[in-house]
Amino acid sequence: MEFFERHEGGEKAILVHLELRQYSQDEDLSEFQLLASSAGAQILGVVTGSRQKPDAKLYAGSGKAQEIAELVKATGADLVLFNHALSPAQERNLERVLECRVLDRTGLILDIFAQRARTFEGNLQVELAQLKHLSSRLIRGWTHLERQGGGIGLRGPGETQLETDRRLLKNRVVMLTEKLEKVRQTRQQGRAARQKASIPTISLVGYTNAGKSTLFNRLTESDVYVADQLFATLDPTLRRVDIESIGTVVLADTVGFIRHLPHQLVKAFRATLEETLEADLLLHVVDTVSADRDIQIAAVNEVLAEIGNKTPVLMVYNKIDCLETHEPRLVFNDEGVPAEVWLSARDGMGIAELKTALAQILVGDIRTYHLQLQPHYAKLRAQLFALNAVKEEVMQEDGCMTLTVRLSEEELASVLRRVNLQAQDVGVHLTAKNSIDW
């Protein structure tokens, strides 16, 4: 077998995008350019073409490969990025012809993820995905792989260097998988604690660069990193926030999805995506002005189906400030349940409508009640304040309290049950089915 030194690569890149007539869905060139820019590539040129199907040896065919090689020499590029999934053999053959580093779409996404990961968990997930991607590519790239150790101090257990590298890689994958399993267990404990405290969780999902982090910052008044680039957010971020008529909720900002997301990334990031699975509600944030809006929605739904999601979804159409008619609105389905919210996370338009929708979905029909509390009902009073439901409180001369609260009938019934009180004890009458055991 012939071995060669793999090229180092760099930031000066040529992009290659081919339309394959045998496939109904091709990758998007503009999205690929944004991916390359997000990775920090300096794009020196774009090569496009059309084929019936990929060439088994060079993917692009010998003629197109020669055209790319000439452009590489003319521009001084040190990297060629393919907007396609290449086999290890195709990468190896292309690097011989082009005489520079070759990276496919999956490798590019992995590189972006490696740049973005900040937390311990994020770094574990990225390394695991990279190693699984590398495992099929160990056959090439180093001149020493076919040699067995020899000489004083160099004699090994009788395996080739390639076999040693594969064994070490496998051991590392096992170790990373075990660490991520511990992370998953820790997340489960955190979720169990929130469920015990009756704190609902809302997860933001959506196509990358749809504006999830901007909406997250708007709702939580925090400063999660926001940029007009793909995968600006990689590590999951959780914040507690008080929302009127709901109380305390946990808001989770998750990694953005993308069309044809590499399968190993979905598997490697399952611990992160479990925040999505265990949420009480998903906010599917959509870039309203994107020309590929419907395709992006379908891509997100595909990934959600792959991880087995059964959580209710509220569609959030973002960036309405970029539309000619940009009035925020709340759309209900045939059952009268909020189904869509049209808003601008950047300008704050429609946030009130979003909070109304969240309250109706998570809590139910909001009503105003006037409760008469005895002095020894302090536990009930504390729980109502914790829900952020108290709008007014008036102290009476006899030490009793009149509380004006806004929450659903079901939530009020639930609070009363938790403190072993009945509706008539606080001067109200509840009609919700099964809300109170009279």
N, C-alpha and C positions, 0 to 999 in steps of 0.2 A: 504494500500500500504506500502511496506517495503522501508524504507529509509536508507541511509548509508552515512558515511563521505567519500567524494571523496578523492582519494590518491593525494598527492602533486605533485608527479613526480620529474623529475630531468634531468640530462644530460646523464646518463648511460643507453643506449638503446639497445633493441633487435628489429631487423627488421623482419617483416613477409611479405612474398611475395608468393602469390598463383597463379597458372595458372588455369584459369577457362575455361574448354573445350567448354562451350556453347557460349563463347564470342570469336569473331574473333580477337579482339584487346586487348591484355593485357597491363598493365603498364610495363615499363622497369625497371628491377631491378637495373642496374648500375646507371640509372638516379635517382632512389629512394635513393640509397646510397649517391649520391652526394647531393641530397636534405637534407638528414639527417645531413651530414657533414656541409653543408652550414648553418644549424640551430644551429650548435655547439654541436651536439650529439656525444658522445663517443660510437661508435658501438662495443658492446661486443659479438654479435653473429647475425647470419642471419638464419631464419627458412623459408624453402621453402616447397612447396607441390603442389598437384594438386587435383582439385575437378571438378565435372561436373558442379555444380552451388553452390552459397554461401549457407551456413547453415542459416536458418532463425533466430536462436537464438544466435549462437556464430560465425557466418560467416565462421570460419575455421573448425567447427565441434568439437565435444567433445574430440575426441582422439587427434587431433592436438592442441587443446587448452590445454590439459593436458601436452603435450610435451613442449609447450611454457612455461607453469607454472613451470615445472621442470628446464628449462634452466634459467628462471628468478631467481629461488632460488639458483641455482648453481653459477651463475655469479654475483649475487647481483645487478642486474639491477633494476632501479626504473621507467622505462618507456618502453612501447612496442608500436612501430610504425607500423601501417598497411599500406601497399601500395595499399589501396583500400578505397572506400567511405563506411563508416559504418553508420548504422542507430543509433539514440540515444539509442534504446533498446539494440542493439548489443554492443555498447560501455559499457553500464551499466552492461550487463551480463558478458562481458569479464573481466571487472575490478573486479567483484566478484570472478571469477575463478582464475585470474592471481595475484590478490592482489597487483596491482600496477596501475599506471596511463596508460590509453590507448588513443592513438591519431591516427586518420586516416589521409589519404593523404591531405585532405582539411585542417584539423586542423594544420598539419605540415607546409603547404604553408602559411597559415595565420600567423603562428608564425614567419616564416622568414620575411614576409612582415612587421610585427610589429617591428622586429629588424632593418629593413633597412630604414623605413620611417624617414625622417629628416624634411621635410617642413610641414607647417601648413596643407596644402591640403593633403599631403600624410598621415599624422596622422588621418585626418578626414576620408579618404577613408578606411584606415585599420580598424579603430574602427567600421565604419558602416558595413564592411564585417564581422567582428568578431561578432557583435551583432546579425546580421541576421543568422549567423551560430549557435549562442548560443540560439536563440529564440526557436528552436525546442528541445533544450537539458535542458531547465529549470526544466523538470520533475524530474531530479535526481541530486544528488550531495550534497545536504545540508539536515541535519536532521531536520531543523526547518520549512521546507516548508509546512507540513501538519497542522501546529499549527495556531490557531487564537490568536491574541493578547489578553491577559487577565491580570487582576490585576490593581492596582492603577497606572495610568499613562501609561498603556500599552494597554488599550482598543482602538481598531481602528474602522474603518468604517464598520466592519463586513465582510471584505474580508480576505481570507487566505493570508499568507505570499507569497505563490506562485503567487496568483493573483496580489498582490502588486508589486512583482518583474516583472511580465509580463507587468503590466501597466507602470511602470517606464522605462522598456526597450523600450516599444513602443514609449513613449514620447521622449526618447533619440534618437531613430531612426528617428523620425520625425524632430527633431531639427538638426541632422547631415545632413539629406537630404536637408533641407532648406539652411544650410550653404554651402553645395556642389553646390547647384543651384546658389548661389551668386558667387561662384568661377567660375562656368561655364559661367556666364554672364560676369565676368571680363575678362575671356579668349576670349570671343567673341568680346569684345571691343578692346582687343589687336590685335586680328586677323584683325578686320575691319580697324584699324589704319595702319597695315602693308599692307593690300590690297590697301588702299587709296594711300599709298606711293609707290605702285608697287614693293613691296619687296617680292620676292617669298619665300615660306617656303618649306623646305625639311625635311621629317621625317625619322628617322632611325627606322626600325622595324625588327623583326627577333626572332628566338628562343633564349631562355635565354642562355647566355655564348657563343654566336656566334661571339662576338667581336665588338658589336655596339659601346660601349664606347671607345674602342681603336681607332676605325675609327673616331669617333667624336673628340677625342683628336688630332688625326693626322690632321684633316681638320681645326680645330679651334685653334690649338696650345694651348689648355687648359689642365686642369688636373683633369677631372672628375674621380671619384674613379673607378679603374679597378681592378678586381680580378678574379682568375680562380675558380669561384663559381657561383651557380645559383642565379639569382636575385641580382647581385651585384649592379645594378642600379634599383632603385624603383621610385624615384621622377623624374618627367620630367625635363630636362635641356634644355634651349634655349640659343643659342649664335648667334650673328651676325658675319658673316665672309665674306670677299671679295674674290671672285673667278674670275680669269681672264676671260674676255669676257662675264661675266654675271653681275658682279658688286656685290652689297651687297645682301646676302641671309640670311635667318634665318634657322639655323640647329637645329632640335629638336631630342634629345635622349630620347627614351621612354622605358617603362618597357618591359622586355623580355617576350615572350610568352612561353607556355609549353603545352604539350599534355594534353587534358582533363582538361584544366584550369577551376576551379570551377566557375559555372555560376554566383554566387553572386560576385565573384571578377571582372568578366567582367562588371557587372552592376555597382559595386561600383567604378570602375576605369574608368567609361565612360567619366568623365571630362578630364582625362588625354588622353584617347584614341581619344577624339575629335580633339586633335592636329593632329592626324593621318588623320582623316576624312577631315580636312580643309586644308591639305597640298597641294602644287602644284605637288609634286612628292614624292613617297615613295622609299626609298632604302631598299630593303629586303636583309638583311645581312645573309649569310648562312655560317655555319661551314663546309667548303668543305671536311674536313678529317673525319667528323663524320660518323660512320657506319650507323647511322639512318638518314642520310641527307634528303632523300626523305620523310620520315615520319615527320620530323621536318618542312620541307617546307609545307607539307599538313596541319600540325597543325596550322601554322601561317596563312595560307590562310583561314582556317576554322574560326579563330577568326576574321579576317578581314571581312569575309562574314557576321559574326554574328553582327558586328557593322555597317554594310551597307556601306563598303568602295567602292568607285568608282574612287579613285585617281589612276593615272598611276603609274606603278611599274617598277623599274629597279632592276634586280637581281644582287646582289654583292656577288660573291663567295670569301670568305675571307680565310685566313690562307694557301695560296698557297705555303708559305715557308716550309710547312710540307709535300709537295708533292715531288716526285722524279723529275718531270718536272714542274718547277715553273716559267715559263715565264708569265708575265702579258699579258692580251689580252682583246680586246674589241670585242664583238660579236654583229652583227646587225641582225635584223629580215628581213623578206622578203620585207618590205616596206623601208628598209634602215635606220630604226630608231634603236638606241642603245638598246639592250635587256639584255645583260649580260656584267659584268666587272669582271675579275678574278684578284685578288690583294692580297697583304699582308698588313693589316693595321699596324701591328707591325713593319715591316721592311720598309714600305713606297713604296714597289714595286706596280706599277699599279695605283698610285694616279693620275699621269698625265693622264692616260687613263680614269679614273673616271671623272676628271674635263672636259675632252673633251666630254664625254658622257653627263654630266650635261649641258654643254653649248649647245650641239646640241638639247637636249630635251626641255630645258627651253627657249632657245633663237632662235635656228634654225641654218642654215648653216652660219658659220662665214666667213666674208670677210674682206679685208683690203680696206679702203677708205682714200683718201687724200682730206680733206675739207679746203676750203678757207673761213675764218671767218673774217667778218668786226669787227672793234673795239667795236661796240655796240651789238655784238652777245655774250655778256658775260654770259647770262643765258644759252645759248646752250652749251657753253664751260663748265660751271659748271656742267651741267647734264651729259655730256660725261665723265668728270672726276669722277663724283659720280658713274657711271657705271663701272669704272675701265677699260674703253675702249681705253683711249688715250695712244698710244705707243711712240709718238714723237710730240713735239711742236716746231715750228720755228717761231720767230717773224720777220716780215718784217719791212723795214725802214718806210713805210707809216702807221705803227700801226696795219696792218692786221696780221692774224695768219694762218699758215698752220699746220693743225693737221692731223697726221696719226693715224687712229683709226681702231680697229678690233671689229666688232659686226655683227649681222645679218642684212640683208636688212630690215626685218620687224621691228627690234628694232630701227634702224636708222630712219625709217619712223615715228615710234611712237614718238621718241624724237623730231623730227622736228615738228610734229603736236602739241606737248605740248608747243612749243615756237612760234607757228604760223609762221613757215617758210616752204618754199618748197625746194625740192631737188636742183633746179637750183640756188637757192640763195646761196648755199654753193659749187656750181661747180661740183655736181655729178648728175648721172642719175639713177633712181631706176626703176626697171622693175617688182617688186613684185605686184601681183594682189591686187588691192584695197589698195596699200600701201600709195599712195598720191592722193589727190583730185586735179587734174591738173586744 
